[in-house]
Amino acid sequence: MTEDPTYKHNNDYYDHFTVQPGGEDALYFVGLFRVANIEFLPEHRRKESREFVSVAQNVQQVMNLVYTTSAFSKFYKQSIVSDVSNNNNGGLLVHFWIVFVVPPAKGQVFCEDCVAAILKDSIQTSIVNRTSVGSLQGLAVDMDSIVLSGSSCIYDLYADHLHQQFPLDITATSGMMICYFKLIALVGHLIRLSIASIQIEADNCITDSLTIYDSLMPIKSKILYRICEPTNSLMSFVSTNNLMLVTFKSTQTQKLKKFHGFFEVIAQEKCGKTILAKEKSGYEGRIMSPYYPSYYPPKCICIWNFQTPQKNLGIALKFHNYTVSEKSIKGCERGWWKINEHMYCGYYVDHQTVFRVASSVVNVELQCSSRLSEQPLLVEYGSYNISQPCPAGYFECSTGLCIQQVQRCDGINDCFDESDELFCAVPRHNCNASFLMQHHSLACNGKADCENDSDEQNCTESIPCTKYTFKCSNNICIRKRNAKCDGTVDCIDQSDENNCKD
């Protein structure tokens, strides 16, 4: 694979990638660093802008000078700036590629640390100022911000049309490999990556994995999601900007590794709205996480404002496979909710839950996780009578669900948290001799199960031995099956309480 790392606008380029390790002579190192003395401008995101071209040309000239005068000079081909992005620490982040043409026999010499060391050694820092920012041929580069990752398999894919799906199908034949697919969309838009199927070894991402990053660099803090096992279930993920990196890692094996999916450009969505609830029974509408049914991206904020038509009506929120509970001092791992100024944490569960707010005006805010993508979230809403949360003839579960009263204490966990089966009175049976013969477990179990308590009478009298009786050492059997070491002498020879440990 020796293509130059330039943007491909031909859709045929995206059809299929077959990766065969070995034989390539081009090594690509994808990297970034922070330039502290140039402030980021929105124009830097547009590659045709004067601002982007100026930064790109300046950085490329500096990189060319660094590596053409290094020990790797005869293998160095070019450096290309692929993107310029914002940075919270000031300045801007420059994303680039470094390309070497190396004979296979010398490929092992080009380690990531070696290539990065050449760049870092070229930065002149001030010992007096004790700062990581130094001069790289006039550029104020932060040495601590330098990140480099190498591979012989890197693609730069550009999507420039809304509502068009660009296929991304990968097949790895054999051998150890890792491929980088840099997805770049129109400025001001987002990328949605959809995964239809993936065929890899399931080993907790030790050898095989597909990792999705919310940047053009494989930075751990930018991981949106990681897939470590084969799947045929459709999943989709959304970036927080117009950049996304997909890495596909495979081990040395004779098995075919495949990935089938596509990516597309989507517009940014505003999450939240004002909702006027109706006076009606049941749920009347739904609110959803951003970009539903995709996994929703980190750092999103959704605000829903509910209003009911009457003061005696509140808002009921039915969460699908999700629940909320009051925020603790530890904080929330998966984002947080603010409902009428009260803070809650959200958790994924395997059942529905209902959260009721006893107010005619309800403000709901969802603050998404700060790092990871989360599973799509669906919530139904509707008004309810504050004085009677569940209709007549229904039981209110601790989960907030309403179940029919006949389902209470029926031995089935209808509430999903067993709250419908708590504090249930045990029914008393109208027992006779034949009943106790059929229900041996009720006899002499220390609990009166019969209306006349006959199941707990004559428990120590001698009866014929069966598998439902207790046999004393003198070969006499009694009805009390659990007589051994229960603290009560039941056998005439006291053998049921012999050799008992305190």
N, C-alpha and C positions, 0 to 999 in steps of 0.2 A: 504494500500500500504506500504509494509515493506521491499522492496528490498534494498539491500545495494547500495550506489551510486557508482557503478563500471561500467566500460565500457562494453557494450554488443556488441559483434561482430556478433551474430546470427541475420540474416535479419528478422526472424519471430518476433523478439522483437519489430520491428518497425511497424508491421502491423496495430495495432489499440490500442488506449488507451481509456478505459472507466473509467471515474472518478466519484466515488460516495463518497461524503463527509461524514464524520462520521465513527467511528469505527477504524480508523488507530491509531496505537500506536507509530509510528515513526514520529519525527519532524526533519526536515532538515533546517539548516540555511546555506545559501550560502553567502560567504563573501570574502573579500580581504583586504590586507594591503600592504604598501610599506616597504620593507626592505632596509634600506639606506646604510648598510655597505657591501653589496654584489653587484658587478657590473653584469649587464645582459650580457650574452653571447649567441650567436646563438644556442649553444648546449643545452641551458636551454629549448628550445622548444621541444626537443625530449625526450619523457618520459623514453626511455630506456637508455639515456645517463647518465654517471657518475655525471655530473653537476646537472642534474635535480634530480636524486635520492638523492644526498647529501642534496640539499635544502629541498626536500620533507620530508626526514627522520628527519632533524633537526627541521623543523617547526612542524611536527606532534608530535614529542616528547615534544616540548614546549607547544603545545596546550593541549596535554594529561595531562601534569603537571598542567596547569592552571585550567582546568575544573574538574579534579579528586580531587582537593583540594578546590573546590568552594561549595557553598550552593546547587548546582545542581548535585553534584558528583554522587549520587545514580541513577540519570537518564541518566548520560552521557554514551555514547557508544563508539564513536570514532571521530577522525578528519582525513580528507583525503585531501591532496593537489591534486587538479585536473589540475592545469596549472601554469606556470610561464611565465610572459610576460614583455615586455620592458616598461620603464617609462621615460617620458620627464624630470622629476625632479631628475634623477639619481637613482641608485640602481635598484631594480626590484620589480614587483608586484607579490604577491603570491595569487593565487585563491584557495580557500579551501571550504570544507563542514564540518559542525559540526552536528553530529547526536545524538539525544536524544531519548530514549525509555520512553514514558510518558503515564500513564493511561489517558483515555479521561477526567476524572474528574479533572485532574491537568494540562491539556493542556493549559488553559488560563493563567497560571502563566508564561509560557515561551514566553514572549514578546521579540521582536527584541532588544529593548533598554536594557532589562535586561541582555540578553546574551552578548550584546556588552559591557555593563558596566563592566562585570566581566573581559573581555579581557583588556579593557582600564585601569581598576584599577590595573592590574598586571604589567603595564608598569611603570617603574621608570624613571621619567624625572628630569632634572636638573633645579631648579629654577634660578640658577645663569645664565645659558646660555639662558634661555627663549626660548627654542625650543620645538617643538612638538615631536621631535625624542627622544625616550628613550630606555632603555634596557628592553627587554623581555627575561629573562633567557639567556642573551648573544646576542640576536638578536637586532639590532638597528631598531626598528619599529617606523614608523611615526604614532602617535596617530590620527592625523587629517585625515589620509588616510583610516582609518578603516570603512568599509561598511559591513553591515549585512542585510540580508533579509530572512525571515523565511517562511516555507511552509511545509505541509505534502505531497506535490506532486511535486517531483523533479525527472527528468530523465536525465541521461547523455548518449547521443547518439553519437556513433563514426562511421564516414564514412571513409572507407579505400580503396575504389576502385573508380577510375576515370570513368566517363561516366555511372555510375550506379545510378538509382533513388531509394532513400530510402523513403518509404511512411511515412507520418506523419498525421495520422487521429485521431482526438480527439472528444470524445463525453462526455459532462457533463450532468448527469441525473438531479440532483436537488441540492439545497443548495448553499451556498456561498463558492466559492473556487477560488484559483489561483494556476496555475501549471506552473512550469519552465521546459523548454526543452533546455538543453545545447547541442548544435551541435558542434562537433569537427571533423575537417577534417585533412588530411595529412599535415604535416608541409610544408610550401612553397606553399600551394594551398589555394583556397578560397571556400566559401560555397555559393551556390545559393539556396535560399528557394523559392519555387513556391507555390502560394496559388490558388487553383482551386475554392473553395467556402468556405464561412463562414456564419454560421447562429447564429446571436446574436441579442440582442436588440439594436436599434439605439437610443443612448442617449448621444452623444458627449463623449463617453468613461467614463462616470461617474460610471456606474456599469459594463458594458460588454466591453471588448476590447481584441485585439490581438496586442501585441507590439513586435517589432523586434529590438534587440540591437546588436551593433557592438562590443560586448565583452561578457564575461561570467557572467557579473554582470548587474543587472537592474539599471544602472546609467543614469540619465536623459540626460546628455551630449552625451551619446552614442546611443541614439535612432536613428535608421535608418528610421523607419516608424511606424505609429500606425493606426490600422483599428478600426473604431468605429461604423460601420454599416454593415448589411449583404450585401454580394456581391456574384455573380456567375461569375464574370469576372476574367480571369486568370491574375495574377500579379506575378512577380518574383523580388527578391531582392538579391543583392550580397554584401558580407562582404568585408572588407578591409584586413582581415587576415584569419587564419584558424579557427576562433572562432565565434560563433553566439549564442545568447540567444533568445528564443521565450517564451513569457509569455502569457498565456491564462486565462483571468479573466471572471468569470461569477457570477451572483447574485442568490439570493434565488428565484427560480421560478419553476413552474411546466413544463415550456416549455423546450424542448430539445435544448441544445446548441451544435453546431457541427462545426468542422473545418476539411477541407479536403485539403491536399497538399502533398508535398514531398520535400526532399532536396537532394543535390548532391554535389560532389566534382568537382571543375572546376579549370583549370589552369589559372594563371594570364595572362592577355592580355596586349600587348603594344598598346596604342591608338595613332594613327596618322601615316602618311606616306608622301612620296613625290609623287606628282601627276603631270604628264605632260598632260595638257588639249589639246584637239584637236580643230581644226578650223572647227566647225560645229554648226549649229543652234540647239537650244534646249539644254536640259540637258543630259549629257552623263554618269554621275555616281552619287554615293551616298557616303556620309560620315556619320558615326553614333556615338552615344555616346558609351562608353565602355560597353561591354556585352549586346548589343542590342539584343532582345527587352526588356531585364530586366531593371528595374529602375537602374540607374547607381550610384555607391557608392560615398561617399564624398571623397574629397581630391585627386581626380584623375586629371591627366594632359594629355591633348591631343594636339599634334602639327601636323598640316598639312601644307605642303609647295607646293604651286601651281606654275606652269610655263606654260605660253601660248606660242604658236609657233611664234606669231608676236607681235610687239610693240603696234599695234593699237587694240589689243584684251585684254580685262580685264576678271576678274572672277566674275560670278554671282552665288550667294548662295541662293537657295530657301529653306527657313525654313518651316517645317511643324508644324503648331500650335505653332509657336514660333516667337519671334522678338528680335532684339537687338537695343539698343539706347545708345547714348554717356553716359559714366560713369559720375555721378554727384559727388559732394563733400561728399554726404552721403554714397557712396560706393554701392556695389551690394549685395543683399540678397541671391541670388541664383548662386553664382559664377560669373566669369567675363570672357570676351573675349578680346584678344589683336589681332587686325588685322592691320598688317603693322604699328606697334608701337602705334596705337590709341586704347584707352581703351573703352570698351562697357559693358553694363549690359544686361543680357538676361532675357526675360519674356515669360511666356506661355500665348498664346492667342488662340482663337477659329478659326483661319484661317491661310492661308499661307502668308508669306511675302518674299520679295526678297531683298537681300543686294548686291549691286554691288561695286566692287573695281576697279577703273580705273587705273590698273597697270598690266603689263604682269608678274610680280613676286609678289605673294601674300603669306604672312606668316600668318597663322591663329592658334591661341593658345586658348584653352579652359581650364580654371582653375575651377574645379568643386567646389561646395559648400563645406564649411569646416565641416559641421555637417550632414545634412540630405541626404537621397537618393532622387534623382530627377527622374521625368518621362523620359522614353526613348526619345531620340532626333534623328530625321532624317533630313538630309540636302542634297538636290540635288545640283550638281554643273555643271557648263559648262562655256565656253567662250562666250563673247559677243563683239560686235563692240562698242568701247568706244564712238565714235561720234554719234552712233545711238542705245541707250540702248534697245528700242523696235523696232520691224520690222515695215516697212511701212504699214500704215493702222491700226496701233495699238496705244493705249493711255497708257501712263505710270502713274500708280497710285502712291499715296504717300507711299503705302505699298511696292512699287517696282514691283508689278505685272504688266503684260502687258495684256490689254483687247482689244478686237476689237473696233475700233472707233465707230461702230454703237451702242455699248453698252454705250457710253458716253451720259449722260443726257437722259436716257431712263426711269428714275424713279425707277430703280433697283440698289441696293447697290452692284455692281459687284466687287468693290475694297475692300469691307469689312470695309473700314474706311470712306465711302461716298465721297471720293475725286473725284470720277467720276460724282457725282451729284452736285458739287459746281460750282458756277458762270455760271449756265445754263440760257440762254435767254428763257423767257417765250414766247411760240408761240402765235401770234396774230390770232384771229379767224375772219373769214368772216361771220359776224353776220347778222341775220335778225330777224324779230319779233318772228317767230316760234322758232329760235335757243335760244333766250333769255327766252322764255317761258319754254323751256326744261332745261335750265341751269340757274336756279334762283340764284345760289350762285355767278354768275358773275355780276349780275346786281347791280349797285350802291354799289360796295364793296370798292370804293376808288382807284381802279386800272384799267387802261384801258386794257381790255382783247380783245376788238374787234378792227379790223383795222380802222374802222370809228369812234371809241370811242362812239358808240351808247349806249353801256352798262352803260355809266356814264352820260347820258343826261336825262333831264326831271325827275330827281330823286325826286323832291319835288312836282310834280304835283299830283293832286288828281286822284286816280284810284280805281277800285273796291277792296274791302278788301279781302285778302286771307291769308293763313298761311305764305306766303312769303313776306308780306308787313309790314310796321310799322303803327300802329294806334295811331293818335293823340288824345288828350283829347276831341276834338270836333267831334270825330268819323270819321274824314277824314283820309283816308289811303294814304300813299305815298310809292314809290318804294324803297326808301332807307331803308333797313332793320336794319342797325346799327345806326340809327339816335339818339338814346338816349344818351345824355350827351357826344357827340363827339366834343363839342365846337362850333358847327355850328347850327344856328337856321334854322330848316327845316319845322316845323309846323307853320301854320298861327297864332295859339294861343300860340306859343313858348313853348308848353308843353313838347317838347322833351328835353328842356334844363332846366326845372324846377326841383327843389329838387336835384340838382347835388352837390356832395361834391367836394371841391377843391382838 
